[in-house]
Amino acid sequence: MDAGRLSLNQITLNSLDLPAAVAACERHEIGSIAVWRDKIAAVGLNRAAALVRSAGLRVSSVCRGGMFTDPAADPAAVRDDNRRAVEEAAALEADALVLVCGPLLDRDLAGARARVRDGIADLLPHARAAGVRLAVEPLHPMMIGVRSVVSTLAQALDLSDELGGGPGEEVGVIVDAYHVWWDPDLAAQIARAGTRVAGYHVSDWLPETSDLLLDRGMMGDGLIDLPHLSGLVADAGFAGPVEVEILSERWWAEDPDDVARLLRKRFEEFV
Amino acid sequence: MDAGRLSLNQITLNSLDLPAAVAACERHEIGSIAVWRDKIAAVGLNRAAALVRSAGLRVSSVCRGGMFTDPAADPAAVRDDNRRAVEEAAALEADALVLVCGPLLDRDLAGARARVRDGIADLLPHARAAGVRLAVEPLHPMMIGVRSVVSTLAQALDLSDELGGGPGEEVGVIVDAYHVWWDPDLAAQIARAGTRVAGYHVSDWLPETSDLLLDRGMMGDGLIDLPHLSGLVADAGFAGPVEVEILSERWWAEDPDDVARLLRKRFEEFV
């Protein structure tokens, strides 16, 4: 894919703070960035917004709101944190606020999923008022106990259907290749998503994955047919920045400039 | 669940050879066993059949045929191995031959899935002639690169539909709790399966799973609502033996008799 579409998801160069990540984007001619909330908090929201603005960076997403599932959590605290996430996404003029919809903490999977629906319904008016697009990211089913009870694109779209909203106002979805590539129903669900595709993330699935969270591969090193997936997402109408999001202890140990050079090259060759 | 339904999947006590596993079933009053092919090979098919017969054990399944996906494999060798698996299942009068449908070895997922379909179609007449039920086991999506390109119950049932056959002659499916519990479409797909449910396997999903293959939990130690799943399987009409199948380096390190006692207790309490 043309490198003009490339967005650096900040966690890919996790050792860098936001000023350093912005500088890396400038150095490597990357036009978009996805910003993590812990990195925003470290510099303050105003400075974060000024940094990306003065660098002329488009913010493809803010990562992340959600985490609605803990039955023991204070609902007011969860709500407040998600509203702050919306405000951060608005201040950064992000294309979307990514929602990671919480791990399963007991055996009541249906209950956890109902809390996700209720949590998003509660947040939605606030997001609309702020002009922020919410985007549910289904995560790989192996992450259900640590990150997300939303496990498939079909499930995310069912949620979006249920929560309603007119064109441009519906809850969007993130298509992250790593999370959904295995799904036999993938092509149909991406087509169904259409303009609700609010983001497209790439990395690769290593044949011998050694860790459920931190062993994602560099594009081209694994089993995912990314050009095929990119075609499906394009056919659905998505033309925005494409985030490279690689959570990997192996790549985090390398020099960030080497990683940035490589991911740009692999993006052009394998996405 | 009543322990009268319990079947010991032999890999749960992986250190035991077949004679020792049969003796463990007798000692712990377990009426059924699922036999692995490497353990059959170690004693020879005739002796394996004599052992389970003289102990009065029902063989809930033989594990496993399949592995159709390697584009570099000799098709005749794959076919021969699967035919031998059918003969072993017939000799042991197993309820089903479990098919694990091969890992993805390149980026051609559609091609691998087509090889699975063709491989089963080729094996099916042989299985019918031998009176052996073939049962496709969808494996957890995280196992796509090491074990199976069949990742959901819906996909397995689509395969079964495509391969046809009258009542009792269709390709069956295995519902393994560990592999399918996360699926938002699970209840609908188990109902759709109906009498095609040819086996039901239990273990548990540990919240902090540390290995993609060998860290399954003992029933009651994890997040799966097994009684709910047992109800769905019962509603579909399945009343056969329920296999406890725990691939776990943690449990393999324990005394097999201690594990057998515990799994019997947990089966009664948590399944």
Interface residues (C-beta under 8 A of the other chain):
Chain A: P103 L104 L105 D106 R107 D108 L109 R113 H140 P141 M142 I144 G145 V146 S151 T152 A154 Q155 D158 W181 W182 D183 P184 D185 W205 L206 P207 E208 T209 L212 G222 L223 I224 D225
Chain B: P103 L104 L105 D106 R107 D108 L109 R113 H140 P141 M142 I144 G145 V146 S151 T152 A154 Q155 D158 W181 W182 D183 P184 D185 W205 L206 P207 E208 T209 L212 G222 L223 I224 D225
